[in-house]
Amino acid sequence: MGEIVAVHQMKEAFTSDEVIDLDKVSPILYLGHELYVTASRDIVRGLDREVYGKAKGGL
């Protein structure tokens, strides 16, 4: 775990519903040890917090 020390956002990267517009940005997530995950514009998946939160001991 880490501590979030800053958050930056570009207002123009979001839709009017305040959802990230994947046609405008390509977000990535650093996993450590030179590993990154990217968001595919072709696949968008939602995770049920009730299912996945309990499986891993909470979110």
C-alpha positions as CSV (number, residue, x, y, z in Angstrom):
1,M,0.0,0.0,0.0
2,G,1.0,3.6,-0.5
3,E,-0.1,7.0,0.3
4,I,-1.7,9.3,-2.3
5,V,0.2,12.6,-2.1
6,A,-1.2,14.3,-5.2
7,V,-4.0,14.0,-7.8
8,H,-4.0,15.7,-11.1
9,Q,-6.9,15.7,-13.6
10,M,-7.7,17.3,-17.0
11,K,-11.3,18.4,-17.0
12,E,-11.5,17.9,-20.8
13,A,-10.6,14.2,-20.3
14,F,-14.0,13.5,-18.7
15,T,-17.5,13.3,-20.2
16,S,-20.4,15.5,-19.0
17,D,-21.3,12.7,-16.6
18,E,-17.7,12.9,-15.0
19,V,-16.6,9.6,-16.5
20,I,-13.2,9.2,-18.1
21,D,-13.5,9.4,-21.8
22,L,-11.3,6.6,-23.2
23,D,-11.3,8.2,-26.6
24,K,-9.3,11.1,-25.2
25,V,-6.9,9.4,-22.8
26,S,-5.0,6.1,-22.3
27,P,-4.7,5.5,-18.6
28,I,-2.1,3.1,-17.1
29,L,-1.6,1.6,-13.7
30,Y,1.9,0.9,-12.3
31,L,2.0,-2.5,-10.6
32,G,5.6,-2.5,-9.6
33,H,8.7,-4.3,-10.9
34,E,8.4,-2.8,-14.4
35,L,4.8,-4.0,-14.7
36,Y,2.0,-1.8,-16.0
37,V,-1.6,-2.4,-16.9
38,T,-3.4,-0.4,-19.6
39,A,-7.0,0.3,-20.2
40,S,-8.2,-1.1,-23.5
41,R,-10.6,1.1,-25.4
42,D,-12.2,-2.1,-26.7
43,I,-12.9,-3.7,-23.3
44,V,-14.5,-2.0,-20.4
45,R,-15.3,-4.2,-17.4
46,G,-17.0,-3.3,-14.1
47,L,-16.3,-5.3,-10.9
48,D,-19.0,-6.0,-8.3
49,R,-17.6,-4.6,-5.0
50,E,-19.8,-7.1,-3.1
51,V,-18.2,-10.0,-4.8
52,Y,-14.6,-8.9,-5.3
53,G,-14.3,-6.9,-2.1
54,K,-15.2,-10.0,0.0
55,A,-13.0,-12.3,-2.0
56,K,-9.9,-10.2,-1.2
57,G,-10.9,-9.1,2.3
58,G,-12.4,-5.8,1.4
59,L,-11.7,-2.9,-0.8
